[in-house]
Amino acid sequence: MLYGMNDEELGLVKKEKLNIKKVILVIAIIIISFLIVFFSSSISYNIINKDKIKSSEIGKEEKTNATEKKKSSKKDKNEVVTYEGNHFQIAEHNIEMEIMPVQRENAHQLIKDIYASDEKQVYLTFDDGPSRDVTPQILDILKENDVKATFFVLGARVDLYPDTLKREFAEGHYIANHGYSHDYKRVYESKDTVYQEYVECENSIRGALGNPDFNTYLFRFPGGSSGGHYENIKAEARQLFLNYGVAYTNWNCLTGDAENKKTKEACIQEMLDTKGDKNSIILLMHDANDKQQTVDALPEIIQYYKNEGYTFKTFYEIFR
């Protein structure tokens, strides 16, 4: 026989070859299984990580959006709408900002100093409003000319036209106190009734503005702070106001719109006559509903002071 092998020996060789094939097959199956498990784990790991990254990015995006939304909401709430143009005085403000006059211990002396000043300055002041027709026209003219004024309001009129008062305040004008009724017999019954008129007017202003903490700190006596039939009571009331930290003021120039000056021309001439050669002016006008002549004269009055180089001021100059 070839190689000297018998049949039994050949059978053993065949069996050995067969066993080797089986071993190789088993090893191959194990390797393939390992590879399948390995790649499956890798794929699952990547998917999980991608989900985590995506979830994290979504969370960050939601936080960013929430932050931006919060900032936007805050900005909208505090946004101030202002009149377009150059401002020579205090800018406009809204009621939500709660820009209020600040009490000053030396306010009355500072107001007295206005009359003695050589500075070319003019305080436009309006008494007896607000009114239905005249006050809105005056506000339009002031806004058109980018000029601020001071309104000495009556509480009874504020109760009738609270929205007009809110407009005065929102457009940057100073709100001051002229009492509640303007009824001389009621106002000047005693020093206490004078002050009570002030308190009642303050309450009307607070109600209109929706701000219980608002104070004007400034009063204008009906008919002026001195002289006349009620001089003694006025003198007592003046001291009472100062004791309570409330200043008062009169005027040193007027248009005569509450007297016999019924035309624009007459009001302007009265203003020029009473101004004289004074530089520092507190100009008295009125915005009651029968004062259309004041509306007609106001644009020329404003232009006159602009041409003369005056600075327009309000009593925020004192109470801020």
Secondary structure, 3 states (H helix, E strand, C coil): CHHHCCHHHHHHHHHHHHHHHHHHHHHHHHHHHHHHHHHHHHHHHHHHHHHHHHHHHHHHHHHHHHHHHHHHHHHHHHCCCCCCCCCCCCCCCCHHHCCCCCCCCCHHHHHHHHHHCCCCEEEEEEECCCCCCHHHHHHHHHHHCCCCCEEEECHHHHHHCHHHHHHHHHCCCEEEECCCCCCHHHHCCCHHHHHHHHHHHHHHHHHHHCCCCCCCCEECCCCCCCCCCCHHHHHHHHHHHHHCCCEECCCCEECCCCCCCCCHHHHHHHHHHHHCCCCEEEEEEECCCCCHHHHHHHHHHHHHHHHCCCEEECHHHCCC
